[in-house]
Amino acid sequence: MAVIRGFFEILSDNVLRDNSLIFYALCHLDGILEDSRVRVKYYVDIMNDFKNAVDLIKILVNFITKTDRQPARDIASHILVLLIDASGPKCESDAKHFLAQVTQHFADGINKKNTKDEPFLSLMALSFALFTLVKTNSLAKELTNPLGYKILNEFLETECLQNAQIAYHIVGCLWILSYHDEALTFFQDYSQGIIEKVSKILDFFSWEKIVRIMLMLFDNLKDNSICQEHMSDIDALSLIVKL
């Protein structure tokens, strides 16, 4: 765990800014988790250490806010959401701050599509962050609003038809949100056409995991009469059966 502490020290404000060293530290911290996700417990243990606790989430949030390098933000955000997911309610405030930050940056990007400004996070990093964070009920509620719906709708209309992994992340988000009553209006809205846009993904990708999570989404919505009507209109279930 001393190695993990050392890498986080590099990301903190206590050392000289060296972009190469910072990127090296980020890649190693992320690699530790990607090699085995259960290793996130070592990070959580550092945050809960009785004698020498370190707020790793706060370090990552501050780093993401201050750095001007998108690749570094992407890796840091990947580590951050895995830590948030493993840490539970005690980091809710920082988690909400991060979620609000990335969603607002993405929404601003939608409104300035023709600019050459670098996005705050790549679409892959953002979709993974959303998918991971909405597993927490209080964070899922942060997306059940016009801004959250606008972001999910934008993904469905664009990147979900171009990148299978992003499509999986976003359909996964929608599946989790379908458990929340306040999100039903989003699925029921004919003007949004969310169910149709979700099923449209199957015209481009037929990954088993996409089909499975789409089926779970439709299963959650089938008991709502308006959503059931939507699915009937586009014959959504027969589309999946054919696969």
For each residue, the residues with C-beta under 8 A, 3 or more apart:
1: 4 5 42 45 46
2: 5 6
3: 6 7 28
4: 1 7 8 29 32 42 43 46
5: 1 2 8 9 46 54
6: 2 3 9 10
7: 3 4 10 11 25 26 28 29
8: 4 5 11 12 25 29 46 54 56 59
9: 5 6 12 14 15
10: 6 7 15 18 21 22 25
11: 7 8 22 25 26 59 60 63 76
12: 8 9 15 59 62 63
13: 62
14: 9
15: 9 10 12 18
16:
17: 22
18: 10 15 21 22
19: 22 23 69 72
20: 23 24
21: 10 18 24 25
22: 10 11 17 18 19 25 26 67 72
23: 19 20 26 27 69 71 72 75
24: 20 21 27 28
25: 7 8 10 11 21 22 28 29
26: 7 11 22 23 29 30 72 75 76 79
27: 23 24 30 31 75
28: 3 7 24 25 31 32
29: 4 7 8 25 26 32 33 75 79
30: 26 27 33 34 75 78 79
31: 27 28 34 35
32: 4 28 29 35 36 39 42
33: 29 30 36 37 39 40 43 79 82
34: 30 31 37
35: 31 32 39
36: 32 33 39
37: 33 34 40 82
38: 41
39: 32 33 35 36 42 43
40: 33 37 43 44 82 83 86
41: 38 44 45 86
42: 1 4 32 39 45 46
43: 4 33 39 40 46 47 56 83 86
44: 40 41 47 48 83 86 87
45: 1 41 42 48 49
46: 1 4 5 8 42 43 49 53 54 56
47: 43 44 53 54 55 56 57 83 87
48: 44 45 53
49: 45 46 52 53 54
50: 53
51:
52: 49
53: 46 47 48 49 50
54: 5 8 46 47 49 59
55: 47 58 59
56: 8 43 46 47 59 60 83
57: 47 60 61 80 83 84 87 91 94 95
58: 55 61 62 94
59: 8 11 12 54 55 56 62 63
60: 11 56 57 63 64 76 77 79 80 83
61: 57 58 64 65 80 94 97 98
62: 12 13 58 59 65 66
63: 11 12 59 60 66 67 72 76
64: 60 61 67 73 76 77 80 98 101
65: 61 62 101
66: 62 63
67: 22 63 64 72 73 76
68:
69: 19 23 72 73
70: 73 74 118 119 120 121 122
71: 23 74 75
72: 19 22 23 26 63 67 69 75 76
73: 64 67 69 70 76 77 120 121 125
74: 70 71 77 78 121 122 124 125
75: 23 26 27 29 30 71 72 78 79
76: 11 26 60 63 64 67 72 73 79 80
77: 60 64 73 74 80 81 98 102 121 125 126 129
78: 30 74 75 81 82 125 128 129
79: 26 29 30 33 60 75 76 82 83
80: 57 60 61 64 76 77 83 84 98 129
81: 77 78 84 85 128 129 132 133
82: 33 37 40 78 79 85 86 132
83: 40 43 44 47 56 57 60 79 80 86 87 91
84: 57 80 81 87 91 94 95 98 132 133 136
85: 81 82 132 133 135 136
86: 40 41 43 44 82 83
87: 44 47 57 83 84 90 91
88: 91
89: 92 136 138
90: 87
91: 57 83 84 87 88 94 95
92: 89 95 96 136 138 139
93: 96 97
94: 57 58 61 84 91 97 98
95: 57 84 91 92 98 99 133 136 139
96: 92 93 99 100 138 139 142
97: 61 93 94 100 101
98: 61 64 77 80 84 94 95 101 102 129
99: 95 96 102 103 129 133 139 142 143
100: 96 97 103 104 142
101: 64 65 97 98 104 105 120
102: 77 98 99 105 106 120 121 126 129
103: 99 100 106 107 142 143 147 148 151
104: 100 101 107 108 147
105: 101 102 108 109 119 120 121
106: 102 103 109 110 119 120 121 126 151 154
107: 103 104 110 111 147 150 151
108: 104 105 111 112
109: 105 106 112 113 117 119 120
110: 106 107 113 150 151 154
111: 107 108
112: 108 109 115 117
113: 109 110
114:
115: 112
116:
117: 109 112
118: 70
119: 70 105 106 109 122 123
120: 70 73 101 102 105 106 109
121: 70 73 74 77 102 105 106 125 126 129
122: 70 74 119 125 126
123: 119 126 127 155 159 163 166
124: 74 127 128 163 165 166
125: 73 74 77 78 121 122 128 129
126: 77 102 106 121 122 123 129 130
127: 123 124 130 131 155 159 165 166 169 170 173
128: 78 81 124 125 131 132 169
129: 77 78 80 81 98 99 102 121 125 126 132 133
130: 126 127 133 134 143 151 152 169 170 173
131: 127 128 134 135 169 170 172 173 176
132: 81 82 84 85 128 129 135
133: 81 84 85 95 99 129 130 136 139 140
134: 130 131 139 140 143 173 176 177
135: 85 131 132 139 140 176
136: 84 85 89 92 95 133 139 140
137: 140 141 180
138: 89 92 96 141 142
139: 92 95 96 99 133 134 135 136 142 143
140: 133 134 135 136 137 143 144 176 177 179 180
141: 137 138 144 180 182
142: 96 99 100 103 138 139 145 148
143: 99 103 130 134 139 140 148 149 151 152 173 177
144: 140 141 148 149 177 180 182 183 186
145: 142 148 149
146: 149 150
147: 103 104 107 150 151
148: 103 142 143 144 145 151 152
149: 143 144 145 146 152 153 186 192
150: 107 110 146 147 153 154
151: 103 106 107 110 130 143 147 148 154 155
152: 130 143 148 149 155 156 170 173 174 186 194
153: 149 150 156 157 192 194 197
154: 106 110 150 151 157 158
155: 123 127 151 152 158 159 160 166 170
156: 152 153 160 170 194 197 198 200 201
157: 153 154 160 161 197
158: 154 155 161 162
159: 123 127 155 162 163 166 167 170
160: 155 156 157 163 166 167 170 171 197 201
161: 157 158 167 200 201 203 204
162: 158 159 166 204
163: 123 124 159 160 166 167
164: 167 168 204 205 207 210
165: 124 127 168 169
166: 123 124 127 155 159 160 162 163 169 170
167: 159 160 161 163 164 170 171 201 204 205 210
168: 164 165 171 172 207 209 210 213
169: 127 128 130 131 165 166 172 173
170: 127 130 131 152 155 156 159 160 166 167 173 174
171: 160 167 168 174 175 198 201 210 213 214 217
172: 131 168 169 175 176 213
173: 127 130 131 134 143 152 169 170 176 177
174: 152 170 171 177 178 187 194 198 217
175: 171 172 178 213 214 216 217 220
176: 131 134 135 140 172 173 179
177: 134 140 143 144 173 174 180 183 186
178: 174 175 183 184 187 217 220 221
179: 140 176 220
180: 137 140 141 144 177 183 184
181: 184
182: 141 144 185
183: 144 177 178 180 186 187
184: 178 180 181 187 188 224 227
185: 182 188 189
186: 144 149 152 177 183 189 192 194
187: 174 178 183 184 194 195 221 224 227 230
188: 184 185 224 226 227 230
189: 185 186 192 193 194
190: 193 230
191:
192: 149 153 186 189
193: 189 190 196 197
194: 152 153 156 174 186 187 189 197 198
195: 187 198 199 218 221 227 230 231 234 236
196: 193 199 200 230 233 234
197: 153 156 157 160 193 194 200 201
198: 156 171 174 194 195 201 214 217
199: 195 196 202 214 234 236 239
200: 156 161 196 197 203 204
201: 156 160 161 167 171 197 198 204 205 210 214
202: 199 205 206 210 211 214 239 240 243
203: 161 200
204: 161 162 164 167 200 201
205: 164 167 201 202 210
206: 202 210 211 243
207: 164 168 210 211
208: 211 212
209: 168 212 213
210: 164 167 168 171 201 202 205 206 207 213 214
211: 202 206 207 208 214 215 240 243
212: 208 209 215 216
213: 168 171 172 175 209 210 216 217
214: 171 175 198 199 201 202 210 211 217 218 240
215: 211 212 218 219 240
216: 175 212 213 219 220
217: 171 174 175 178 198 213 214 220 221
218: 195 214 215 221 222 231 236 237 240
219: 215 216 222
220: 175 178 179 216 217
221: 178 187 195 217 218 224 227 228 230 231
222: 218 219 227 228 231
223: 228
224: 184 187 188 221 227 228
225: 228 229
226: 188 229 230
227: 184 187 188 195 221 222 224 230 231
228: 221 222 223 224 225 231 232
229: 225 226 232 233
230: 187 188 190 195 196 221 226 227 233 234 236
231: 195 218 221 222 227 228 234 235 236 237
232: 228 229 235 236
233: 196 229 230
234: 195 196 199 230 231 239
235: 231 232 238 239
236: 195 199 218 230 231 232 239 240
237: 218 231 240 241
238: 235 241 242
239: 199 202 234 235 236 242 243
240: 202 211 214 215 218 236 237 243
241: 237 238
242: 238 239
243: 202 206 211 239 240
